[in-house]
Amino acid sequence: MRSFLFTVGFWWISILYVLMAALLALTPGRAGVRWAVRRYSKRMVQLMKLCGIMPEVRGRERLPPAPFILAPKHSSYGDGFLMYVQFDELAFVTGDHLERFPLVPKVLEKLGAIVIDNCGGPEARKDLAASFAKAAEDKRIVLIYPEGHLTKVGEHKRFRAGVWHMQEASQWPVVPVATSLGLRWQQQDYAKYPGPAVIEFLDPIAPGLGKDEFLEQLGGAIRSNTDRLIAEGREWDKANGVERAMEKVSAEAKPDTVS
């Protein structure tokens, strides 16, 4: 019943606020779209709480002054909602494939999203530098998922070099983020489970590292701390009698594995 009610609420809220954001994108200024997306994220977090998911934020004291780059683990569709409500000024990185859809380019522009040309090249790097200059002027925080895809609980994919290139272009610190939300809402799965869902901001990584050293430090921090939070969440489940019908974890998806 929990999962059914969550799904009904999810689609009702999503349709309402997506339509609202699309209409507000046609009005002057950015405030309307940003208000709609922030309110949408808050409503989703409230829906999680109503269904027994208990968000918990740790490590805010580690955050450097803005601007900086957030590099979270991405194991749940709900990660973005939890991240978005933590900051007043948050820009996210996305590919230009989304710009093919009606009104989406205008919505992304008003949100201050950093749209990356999937084809790359000198012009793309120039546009990226300009986007970061604008974000720095507005003292915004930039969110990018370094694995590039949703992952199952216990699974770790290869960390892409894009976040390192972003740091090189901006010279901002990168804050790794670990999470256990996937235990409660894995990827885009229908099933939802009650219990604590932690996002933890880890120690920032300063600019100046080589690509390989940076990716090793970033990946090591996110993997080890996410595995720690998952283990902590499983202990909570065991103590509180939370059982899953089936753990959707692939055979290779065990702690400290990388695909």
Sequence and secondary structure as in RCSB ss.txt:
>XXXX:A:sequence
MRSFLFTVGFWWISILYVLMAALLALTPGRAGVRWAVRRYSKRMVQLMKLCGIMPEVRGRERLPPAPFILAPKHS
SYGDGFLMYVQFDELAFVTGDHLERFPLVPKVLEKLGAIVIDNCGGPEARKDLAASFAKAAEDKRIVLIYPEGHL
TKVGEHKRFRAGVWHMQEASQWPVVPVATSLGLRWQQQDYAKYPGPAVIEFLDPIAPGLGKDEFLEQLGGAIRSN
TDRLIAEGREWDKANGVERAMEKVSAEAKPDTVS
>XXXX:A:secstr
 HHHHHHHHHHHHHHHHHHHHHHHTTSSSSHHHHHHHHHHHHHHHHHHHHTTEEEEEE GGG  SSS EEEE   
BTTHHHHHHTT SSEEEEEEGGGGGSTTHHHHHHHHT EEE TT SHHHHHHHHHHHHHHHHTT EEE  TT S 
  TT B    THHHHHHHHH   EEEEEE GGGTS BT S    EEEEEEE   B TT  HHHHHHHHHHHHHHH
HHHHHHHHHHHHHHHT   S     TT  TT B 
